[in-house]
Amino acid sequence: MSRGTTLAIALCAALVCCSALELPDFIHVCRRNEPDIEACIRRSVEDLRPQLMSGVPEYNIPSLEPLLLKELVAAEGTGGLKITARDVSAFGASNFIVQKLRIDLNTLRFALDILLPHLYIEGLYEIDGRVLLLPIRGNGPMTGNFTDATGSVKIQANLFKDAKGEEHVGLSEFRMRINIRKGSLKLDNLFGGDPTLGTVINNAINSNFDAFIKELQPLIEKALSSAFMDIGNSIVRPFTYDQLFPET
């Protein structure tokens, strides 16, 4: 095969890769002049939900079950508390409910309030410091159940052009603030596996869950924001702005 033929094939492949995909049937299109675009996008989210549960690899849509939070950056709270969590799997994220939605297509800003009825997590932790005036130290498996968590999300999107000059949508900012109303947490192997101290600390944590979760909240918010931003970009970036929000 000549160099010229090889180069031509490479260029064609590059154009195919950079071209917009055809919109699948499960993505509900909302027009820019839609009388109630907020309601339209909420319907679109509901149409997409079954695909979010299982994932659609051919359209770069990952599964939310489980939602993988592999890297949770260590946080330092009051009393010098240091917490690190990794390889965290969250189950139940696909059951989110959009309670309120606000959209400005001129600035590509989106704001929404969501409800997460139930999240179950499992992963690995490291902790060292004080919680509720009690010393705490350990590392190992952790599990948690969170119910009736509410979230406030702010999204900033922007337009960018592909190799063909077509405009696509990308998410440049995704900020989530959460409020976990009820929950429980179990940390295994506290104090090197001491069963008595482990039971005391776990009981103290769950008896004062609201106070303890405040130490973890910035860590959880940052991890969820990063994960959902990656998922959002993987869904919208392959399609052009005109495909997602046609003028007429």
Secondary structure, DSSP 8 states (H G I E B T S, - for coil): --HHHHHHHHHHHHHHHHS-----TTS----TT-TTHHHHHHHHHHHHHHHHHH-BGGGTB---SSEEEEEEEEEE-GGG-EEEEEEEEEESGGG-EEEEEEEETTTTEEEEEEEEEEEEEEEEEEEEEEETTEEEEEEEEEEEEEEEEEEEEEEEEEEEE-TTS-EEEEEEEEEEEEEEEEEEEEETTBGGG-HHHHHHHHHHHHHTHHHHHHHHHHHHHHHHHHHHHHHHHHHHTTSBHHHHS---
